[in-house]
Amino acid sequence: MPVALALICLCVLSLLPAQLLCAQPGDARLELTIIDRGTRKPTPGRVHLKNSAGRPVLCEALPSWRDHFVCPGHVQMALPSGDYSYEIERGPEYLRAAGAFTISAGTNLTMVVTLERLADLAAEGWWSGDLHVHRPIKDIELLMQADDLHIAPVMTWWNKQNLWAKQPLPAKPLVHFDRNRFYHLMAGEDEREGGALLFFDLPEPLAIAGSSREYPSPMKFVAEARLHPGVWIDVEKPFWWDVPIWLACGQVDSIGLANNHMCRDQMFESEAWGKPRDVRRLPSPRGNGFWSQEIYYHLLNCGLRIPPSAGSASGVLPNPVGYDRVYVHAGKELNYEKWWEGLRSGRSFVSNGPLLRCRANGELPGHVFKASKSKEFSLKITALSSRDPLSSIEIIKDGRIERTIPFATWKETGALGSLQFRESGWFLIRVMADNLKTFRFASTAPYYVEIGTSARHVSKGSAQFFLEWVRERAQRVKLDDPVQRLEVLQYHQMAEKFWQDLVDRANAE
């Protein structure tokens, strides 16, 4: 939409906090105010400012990362004279403001940019979280406000890095601010040869600092973490090599469906050191995103009920905080424990753009439907908002696209139709944005269907998929010490037994 540019009136200036001056060399000065159209007050926001060469211009006095900085609603900054373009955002619930300006030597340019809400999900009981944040603690509150994020565990220990190695642990690791925003200071990551696991709500870091790429097994730290009640363990991406081992152990609480290979302006198109996809079948740039989805559908087909999560890895990868996020339905008033309870129950959807709110027979995602015989579902999108154009809505049933509804058809009729199950299974609703340079999507968590005595749908093909994977992974273990090798391989052997047993008792193809 068009961007409002106007002089700042005196009444607005009286509402602003102390001015922030960016200490940058320059011969002109920009004064920028970001206004929320609904409240008519200054609001925090994220600023992507570029010069005429297309290079990012950052503000040293404010939290910045790669191509953007955040500000509390008002900033003054010195700039070299020249032509500039900008984009200003505040998470996916606001429309993007974009424009350009020219600033000349010796001049002061005053600019007001107005942001308009696209949706207010908190008012609907949906609250956003980003489970992978690597930004400085001192910046977290403004970062969360600038992208309208409500839950953020902050990575303060990670492999050989430990913020608490030379300072006392925080007396209160959970910080509650701005009425309904929470961040936790004791999140950590074990990222090695088998991939990355994220740990939340521990009282202190795990002692992973001396670990090698393969030894000890990540399962050692999973077991140690589970000694603490309330710990949450997240598989950071579905394609990491050790995923079949982690799934088989039964200790995984969530898995990163909207993960940090999906970035605001690009895709990381390979699987890094994870299990590679067939690039002929799943070509770049979006093939990696579809590979994550396929693996997640395979685990659901094996009867494993693990909710999807989301994490941006801002501070390591180019994303802003909250780009990949998970929305949890936790009611009109948010508290930290209730949010995690909702995520565990799958009352959620993941997104890096579209805002997808759905019901099936009136129920939220995560619901388990039980019936003695076949069951039919009435599917309804209660609201769907997106800054990006959308072409279609997909109903995924037991890992396959059951139906594709053109977005224009849905917008005209508001209908998704019905869905029938004669056997146990699962389904979810997914929408893809028309953005060919990155994987921009939203997906509900699964709904589960139990028909008759066959309580869980277990696909032989999906179980075989993980069985072959775990065997391939075991062959990749490179440890010269025979004792260490034996210790690590015991977890691979246990996982192989788990997946072989699942293949043997599968009740669906």
C-alpha positions as CSV (number, residue, x, y, z in Angstrom):
1,M,0.0,0.0,0.0
2,P,1.2,3.6,-0.4
3,V,3.5,4.9,2.3
4,A,2.5,8.1,4.2
5,L,5.3,10.7,4.2
6,A,4.6,13.9,6.1
7,L,6.1,16.3,8.6
8,I,6.0,15.2,12.2
9,C,3.5,17.3,14.1
10,L,4.4,18.7,17.5
11,C,1.8,16.5,19.3
12,V,3.5,13.4,17.9
13,L,6.9,14.6,18.9
14,S,5.7,15.1,22.5
15,L,4.9,11.3,22.6
16,L,8.4,10.2,21.5
17,P,11.1,8.7,23.7
18,A,14.5,10.3,23.9
19,Q,15.9,10.6,20.4
20,L,18.4,8.0,19.3
21,L,21.3,9.2,17.2
22,C,23.1,6.7,15.0
23,A,26.8,7.5,15.1
24,Q,27.5,7.2,11.4
25,P,29.6,9.6,9.3
26,G,27.5,11.6,7.0
27,D,26.6,15.1,5.8
28,A,22.8,14.8,6.0
29,R,20.3,13.7,8.7
30,L,17.3,11.5,8.5
31,E,14.6,11.6,11.2
32,L,12.3,8.6,10.9
33,T,9.2,7.8,12.8
34,I,7.2,4.6,12.5
35,I,3.5,5.0,13.3
36,D,0.9,2.3,13.9
37,R,-2.2,3.4,11.9
38,G,-4.5,1.8,14.4
39,T,-3.1,3.4,17.6
40,R,-1.8,6.5,15.9
41,K,1.3,6.2,18.1
42,P,4.9,5.4,17.4
43,T,5.6,1.7,17.2
44,P,8.7,-0.4,17.1
45,G,9.6,-1.8,13.7
46,R,12.3,-3.4,11.5
47,V,14.0,-1.2,8.9
48,H,15.7,-2.5,5.7
49,L,17.5,0.6,4.3
50,K,19.6,0.4,1.2
51,N,21.8,2.9,-0.6
52,S,21.8,3.4,-4.4
53,A,24.2,0.5,-4.8
54,G,21.7,-1.8,-3.1
55,R,23.9,-2.2,0.0
56,P,22.3,-2.3,3.5
57,V,22.7,0.8,5.6
58,L,22.6,-0.1,9.4
59,C,22.3,2.0,12.5
60,E,25.1,1.4,14.9
61,A,23.2,2.7,17.9
62,L,20.4,0.2,17.4
63,P,20.2,-3.6,17.2
64,S,21.2,-4.6,13.7
65,W,21.8,-7.8,11.8
66,R,22.9,-8.4,8.2
67,D,20.5,-6.2,6.2
68,H,18.3,-4.6,8.8
69,F,18.1,-2.8,12.1
70,V,15.2,-2.4,14.5
71,C,14.1,0.8,16.2
72,P,11.6,1.7,19.0
73,G,9.5,3.9,16.8
74,H,11.8,6.9,16.3
75,V,15.4,7.4,15.2
76,Q,17.7,10.0,13.9
77,M,20.6,9.0,11.7
78,A,23.3,10.7,9.8
79,L,23.6,9.6,6.2
80,P,25.8,10.4,3.2
81,S,23.9,12.3,0.6
82,G,22.3,10.2,-2.1
83,D,19.4,8.0,-3.1
84,Y,17.9,5.4,-0.7
85,S,15.2,2.8,-0.7
86,Y,13.5,1.2,2.3
87,E,11.2,-1.5,3.5
88,I,9.7,-1.4,7.0
89,E,8.0,-4.3,8.6
90,R,6.6,-5.4,12.0
91,G,6.2,-9.2,11.7
92,P,3.7,-10.8,9.3
93,E,0.7,-9.2,11.0
94,Y,1.4,-5.8,9.5
95,L,1.5,-4.7,5.8
96,R,5.0,-3.9,4.6
97,A,5.8,-0.2,4.0
98,A,8.2,0.5,1.1
99,G,9.5,3.6,-0.6
100,A,12.5,5.7,-1.6
101,F,13.9,9.1,-0.9
102,T,16.8,11.3,-1.8
103,I,18.8,13.2,0.8
104,S,21.2,16.1,0.0
105,A,24.2,17.4,1.8
106,G,23.4,19.7,4.7
107,T,19.7,18.9,4.8
108,N,17.4,17.3,7.4
109,L,14.8,14.9,6.1
110,T,11.8,14.2,8.4
111,M,9.8,11.1,7.4
112,V,6.8,9.4,8.9
113,V,6.1,5.8,7.8
114,T,2.7,4.4,8.8
115,L,2.2,0.7,9.3
116,E,-1.2,-0.9,9.0
117,R,-2.3,-4.1,10.6
118,L,-3.1,-7.0,8.3
119,A,-4.4,-9.1,11.2
120,D,-4.4,-9.2,15.0
121,L,-3.8,-12.8,15.9
122,A,-3.4,-12.2,19.6
123,A,-6.9,-10.8,19.7
124,E,-8.0,-14.2,18.3
125,G,-6.1,-16.1,20.9
126,W,-3.1,-17.0,18.7
127,W,0.4,-16.2,20.1
128,S,3.7,-16.3,18.1
129,G,7.0,-17.9,19.0
130,D,10.4,-18.3,17.5
131,L,12.3,-21.2,19.0
132,H,15.7,-20.4,17.5
133,V,17.2,-17.0,18.5
134,H,20.9,-16.2,18.6
135,R,20.8,-12.5,19.4
136,P,22.4,-10.6,22.3
137,I,20.3,-10.6,25.5
138,K,20.4,-6.8,25.8
139,D,18.6,-6.5,22.4
140,I,15.9,-9.2,22.9
141,E,13.1,-7.0,24.2
142,L,13.3,-4.5,21.4
143,L,13.8,-7.2,18.8
144,M,10.6,-9.0,20.0
145,Q,8.6,-5.8,20.0
146,A,9.9,-4.7,16.6
147,D,8.6,-8.0,15.0
148,D,5.6,-8.4,17.4
149,L,6.8,-11.7,18.8
150,H,5.6,-13.1,22.1
151,I,7.7,-16.2,22.9
152,A,11.5,-16.4,22.4
153,P,13.9,-18.8,24.0
154,V,17.4,-17.2,23.6
155,M,20.4,-19.5,22.8
156,T,22.9,-18.7,25.5
157,W,24.9,-21.9,25.2
158,W,25.8,-23.7,22.0
159,N,28.6,-26.3,21.4
160,K,31.8,-24.6,22.6
161,Q,30.1,-21.3,23.4
162,N,28.6,-20.8,26.9
163,L,27.5,-17.3,28.0
164,W,27.4,-18.5,31.6
165,A,30.9,-20.0,31.7
166,K,32.3,-16.8,33.4
167,Q,29.3,-15.3,35.0
168,P,26.6,-16.5,37.4
169,L,23.5,-18.2,36.1
170,P,20.4,-15.8,35.9
171,A,18.4,-15.9,39.1
172,K,15.2,-15.7,37.0
173,P,15.9,-17.1,33.5
174,L,12.3,-16.5,32.4
175,V,11.7,-12.8,31.7
176,H,8.2,-11.4,31.3
177,F,7.8,-7.9,29.9
178,D,5.5,-5.7,27.9
179,R,2.4,-7.4,29.4
180,N,2.4,-10.5,27.2
181,R,5.9,-11.2,25.9
182,F,8.3,-13.8,27.4
183,Y,11.9,-14.8,26.7
184,H,13.9,-17.5,28.4
185,L,17.7,-17.2,29.0
186,M,18.6,-20.9,29.3
187,A,18.0,-22.2,25.8
188,G,20.8,-24.2,24.2
189,E,21.8,-26.1,21.1
190,D,23.8,-29.3,20.5
191,E,24.8,-29.1,16.8
192,R,27.3,-31.7,15.6
193,E,27.7,-34.3,12.9
194,G,24.2,-35.8,13.3
195,G,22.5,-32.4,13.2
196,A,21.1,-30.0,15.8
197,L,18.9,-30.5,18.9
198,L,17.5,-27.5,20.8
199,F,16.9,-27.6,24.5
200,F,14.5,-25.3,26.4
201,D,13.7,-24.6,30.1
202,L,16.7,-26.3,31.6
203,P,18.0,-24.9,34.9
204,E,21.6,-24.8,33.6
205,P,23.5,-25.5,30.4
206,L,24.4,-29.1,29.4
207,A,28.1,-29.9,29.5
208,I,28.6,-30.3,25.8
209,A,31.6,-28.1,25.4
210,G,34.2,-30.8,25.0
211,S,32.3,-32.9,22.6
212,S,33.7,-34.0,19.2
213,R,31.6,-34.1,16.0
214,E,30.5,-37.7,16.8
215,Y,31.3,-38.4,20.4
216,P,29.6,-38.6,22.7
217,S,26.3,-39.4,21.1
218,P,23.7,-36.6,21.3
219,M,21.5,-39.2,23.1
220,K,23.8,-38.8,26.1
221,F,22.7,-35.2,26.5
222,V,19.1,-36.0,25.7
223,A,19.2,-38.4,28.7
224,E,20.8,-35.8,30.9
225,A,18.2,-33.2,29.9
226,R,15.4,-35.5,30.7
227,L,16.5,-35.7,34.3
228,H,15.0,-32.2,34.7
229,P,11.2,-32.0,34.7
230,G,9.6,-29.7,32.2
231,V,12.5,-29.7,29.7
232,W,11.5,-29.4,26.0
233,I,13.6,-31.0,23.2
234,D,13.2,-29.8,19.6
235,V,14.6,-31.3,16.4
236,E,15.9,-28.2,14.7
237,K,15.4,-29.5,11.1
238,P,13.8,-32.7,9.8
239,F,16.6,-33.7,7.5
240,W,19.5,-34.0,9.9
241,W,21.2,-37.3,9.8
242,D,20.3,-38.4,13.3
243,V,16.6,-37.7,13.0
244,P,15.6,-41.4,12.9
245,I,17.6,-42.0,16.1
246,W,16.0,-39.1,17.8
247,L,12.5,-40.1,16.7
248,A,13.0,-43.7,17.8
249,C,14.1,-42.7,21.3
250,G,10.6,-41.2,22.0
251,Q,12.1,-38.0,23.6
252,V,11.4,-35.4,20.9
253,D,8.8,-32.8,21.7
254,S,8.7,-30.9,18.4
255,I,10.4,-30.7,15.0
256,G,11.3,-27.6,13.0
257,L,9.0,-27.6,9.9
258,A,9.5,-23.9,9.3
259,N,13.2,-23.8,9.8
260,N,16.1,-21.5,9.1
261,H,17.0,-22.8,5.7
262,M,13.9,-20.7,4.7
263,C,15.0,-17.1,4.8
264,R,13.3,-13.8,4.1
265,D,15.0,-13.1,0.8
266,Q,16.6,-16.5,-0.1
267,M,16.7,-20.2,0.4
268,F,19.6,-22.2,1.7
269,E,19.2,-24.8,-1.0
270,S,21.3,-27.7,0.2
271,E,20.8,-30.0,3.3
272,A,24.2,-28.9,4.6
273,W,25.5,-32.0,6.4
274,G,22.0,-33.6,6.6
275,K,20.5,-36.3,4.5
276,P,20.4,-35.0,0.9
277,R,17.2,-34.9,-1.1
278,D,16.8,-36.0,-4.7
279,V,17.4,-32.7,-6.4
280,R,16.0,-33.9,-9.7
281,R,12.6,-34.6,-8.1
282,L,12.9,-31.6,-5.7
283,P,14.8,-28.9,-7.5
284,S,16.1,-25.6,-6.1
285,P,15.2,-23.2,-4.9
286,R,12.3,-24.6,-3.0
287,G,13.1,-28.3,-3.0
288,N,14.7,-28.2,0.4
289,G,11.5,-26.8,1.9
290,F,9.4,-29.6,0.3
291,W,12.0,-32.2,1.5
292,S,11.4,-31.0,5.1
293,Q,7.7,-31.4,4.6
294,E,8.0,-34.9,3.1
295,I,10.1,-36.1,6.0
296,Y,7.6,-34.7,8.5
297,Y,4.8,-36.4,6.7
298,H,6.7,-39.7,6.8
299,L,7.0,-39.5,10.6
300,L,3.3,-38.8,10.9
301,N,2.6,-41.8,8.7
302,C,4.5,-43.9,11.3
303,G,2.0,-43.0,13.9
304,L,4.3,-40.5,15.7
305,R,2.4,-37.4,16.9
306,I,5.0,-34.7,17.1
307,P,3.9,-31.1,16.6
308,P,5.7,-28.9,14.1
309,S,7.8,-26.0,15.4
310,A,9.6,-23.0,13.8
311,G,12.9,-21.2,14.3
312,S,14.7,-18.5,12.3
313,A,18.3,-18.7,13.7
314,S,18.6,-14.9,13.6
315,G,22.1,-14.0,14.7
316,V,23.6,-16.9,12.7
317,L,21.6,-17.0,9.4
318,P,20.2,-13.8,7.7
319,N,16.7,-13.9,9.1
320,P,15.2,-11.3,11.4
321,V,13.9,-12.6,14.7
322,G,10.5,-14.1,14.3
323,Y,10.7,-14.7,10.5
324,D,10.0,-18.4,10.9
325,R,7.4,-18.6,13.7
326,V,4.9,-20.9,15.2
327,Y,1.5,-19.6,16.4
328,V,-0.1,-21.4,19.3
329,H,-3.8,-21.0,20.3
330,A,-3.6,-20.2,24.0
331,G,-6.7,-18.1,24.6
332,K,-7.1,-14.3,25.1
333,E,-4.6,-14.1,28.0
334,L,-1.1,-15.5,27.4
335,N,1.2,-17.1,30.0
336,Y,4.4,-19.0,29.3
337,E,3.4,-22.4,30.5
338,K,0.0,-22.3,28.7
339,W,1.8,-21.5,25.4
340,W,4.0,-24.6,25.6
341,E,1.1,-26.7,26.7
342,G,-0.8,-25.6,23.5
343,L,2.3,-26.4,21.4
344,R,2.5,-29.9,22.8
345,S,-1.2,-30.4,22.0
346,G,-0.7,-29.2,18.4
347,R,-3.1,-26.3,18.7
348,S,-0.9,-24.5,16.3
349,F,0.3,-23.5,12.9
350,V,3.7,-22.7,11.5
351,S,4.4,-19.9,9.1
352,N,7.0,-17.5,7.6
353,G,4.3,-15.4,5.9
354,P,0.7,-16.5,5.5
355,L,-1.5,-16.4,8.5
356,L,-3.7,-19.5,8.4
357,R,-6.4,-20.2,10.9
358,C,-8.5,-23.4,10.4
359,R,-11.1,-25.6,12.0
360,A,-12.2,-29.1,11.3
361,N,-15.7,-30.0,12.6
362,G,-15.2,-26.9,14.7
363,E,-12.0,-28.1,16.3
364,L,-8.5,-26.6,16.3
365,P,-5.5,-28.4,14.9
366,G,-4.1,-31.1,17.1
367,H,-7.5,-32.6,17.9
368,V,-7.8,-36.4,17.9
369,F,-11.1,-37.5,16.3
370,K,-12.4,-41.0,17.3
371,A,-15.1,-42.9,15.5
372,S,-16.3,-46.6,15.3
373,K,-16.5,-46.4,11.5
374,S,-15.9,-43.9,8.7
375,K,-16.0,-40.2,9.5
376,E,-16.5,-37.1,7.5
377,F,-15.0,-33.7,8.3
378,S,-16.1,-30.3,7.4
379,L,-13.0,-28.1,6.9
380,K,-13.1,-24.4,7.3
381,I,-10.5,-21.6,7.1
382,T,-11.7,-19.1,9.7
383,A,-9.2,-16.5,8.4
384,L,-6.4,-16.3,6.0
385,S,-4.2,-13.2,5.6
386,S,-1.0,-12.8,3.6
387,R,1.2,-10.0,2.3
388,D,2.2,-12.3,-0.6
389,P,-0.1,-13.4,-3.3
390,L,-1.5,-17.0,-2.8
391,S,-2.5,-19.3,-5.6
392,S,-4.0,-22.3,-3.8
393,I,-4.8,-24.1,-0.6
394,E,-3.9,-27.8,-0.1
395,I,-5.4,-30.4,2.0
396,I,-2.8,-33.0,2.9
397,K,-4.1,-36.4,3.9
398,D,-1.7,-39.2,5.1
399,G,1.2,-37.5,3.4
400,R,-0.4,-36.8,0.0
401,I,-2.2,-33.9,-1.5
402,E,-5.8,-34.9,-1.2
403,R,-7.2,-31.7,-2.8
404,T,-6.0,-28.4,-4.1
405,I,-8.4,-25.5,-3.9
406,P,-7.6,-22.4,-6.0
407,F,-7.2,-19.4,-3.7
408,A,-9.6,-17.4,-5.9
409,T,-12.3,-20.1,-5.5
410,W,-11.9,-20.2,-1.8
411,K,-12.1,-16.5,-1.6
412,E,-15.3,-16.5,-3.6
413,T,-17.1,-19.4,-1.8
414,G,-15.3,-19.6,1.5
415,A,-15.5,-23.4,1.2
416,L,-12.9,-26.2,1.4
417,G,-15.4,-29.0,1.1
418,S,-15.4,-32.1,3.2
419,L,-12.9,-34.9,3.9
420,Q,-13.7,-38.5,4.6
421,F,-11.7,-41.2,6.5
422,R,-12.6,-44.9,6.4
423,E,-9.4,-45.8,8.2
424,S,-7.2,-44.2,10.8
425,G,-4.9,-41.4,9.6
426,W,-4.1,-37.7,9.8
427,F,-4.6,-34.5,7.8
428,L,-3.5,-30.9,7.8
429,I,-4.0,-27.8,5.7
430,R,-1.2,-26.0,3.9
431,V,-0.9,-22.9,1.9
432,M,2.1,-21.8,-0.3
433,A,2.8,-18.2,-1.2
434,D,3.7,-17.3,-4.8
435,N,7.3,-16.5,-4.0
436,L,9.7,-18.4,-6.1
437,K,12.9,-17.3,-4.4
438,T,12.2,-18.8,-1.0
439,F,9.9,-21.3,0.6
440,R,7.1,-19.1,2.1
441,F,4.2,-21.1,3.5
442,A,1.9,-21.8,6.4
443,S,0.8,-25.2,7.6
444,T,-1.5,-26.2,10.4
445,A,-0.3,-28.9,12.9
446,P,-1.9,-32.2,12.1
447,Y,-5.4,-33.4,13.0
448,Y,-5.5,-37.1,13.9
449,V,-8.2,-39.6,13.1
450,E,-8.8,-43.0,14.9
451,I,-11.3,-45.3,13.3
452,G,-12.3,-48.5,15.1
453,T,-9.7,-50.5,16.9
454,S,-6.9,-49.4,14.5
455,A,-5.9,-46.5,16.7
456,R,-2.7,-45.4,14.8
457,H,-2.0,-45.3,11.1
458,V,1.4,-46.9,10.5
459,S,2.7,-46.9,6.9
460,K,5.0,-49.7,5.9
461,G,6.6,-47.4,3.2
462,S,7.3,-44.6,5.7
463,A,8.7,-46.9,8.3
464,Q,10.9,-48.5,5.7
465,F,12.0,-45.0,4.7
466,F,13.4,-44.4,8.2
467,L,14.8,-47.9,8.5
468,E,16.9,-47.4,5.4
469,W,17.9,-44.0,6.6
470,V,19.2,-45.2,10.0
471,R,21.2,-48.0,8.4
472,E,22.8,-45.4,6.0
473,R,23.6,-43.1,8.9
474,A,25.3,-45.9,10.9
475,Q,27.7,-46.5,8.0
476,R,28.7,-42.8,8.2
477,V,29.9,-42.9,11.8
478,K,33.6,-42.3,11.8
479,L,35.3,-43.0,15.1
480,D,38.8,-44.5,15.4
481,D,38.4,-45.4,19.1
482,P,36.6,-48.8,19.2
483,V,35.1,-48.1,22.6
484,Q,33.7,-44.8,21.6
485,R,32.4,-46.2,18.3
486,L,30.7,-49.1,20.1
487,E,29.1,-46.6,22.5
488,V,27.7,-44.4,19.8
489,L,26.5,-47.2,17.5
490,Q,24.4,-48.7,20.3
491,Y,21.9,-45.9,19.7
492,H,21.9,-46.5,16.0
493,Q,21.3,-50.2,16.6
494,M,18.4,-49.5,19.0
495,A,16.9,-47.2,16.4
496,E,17.2,-49.8,13.7
497,K,15.4,-52.3,15.9
498,F,12.6,-49.7,16.5
499,W,12.1,-49.0,12.8
500,Q,12.3,-52.7,11.8
501,D,9.6,-53.4,14.4
502,L,7.5,-50.7,12.9
503,V,7.9,-52.1,9.4
504,D,6.8,-55.5,10.7
505,R,3.6,-54.3,12.4
506,A,2.6,-51.6,9.8
507,N,-1.1,-51.6,9.1
508,A,-1.1,-49.4,5.9
509,E,1.0,-49.2,2.8
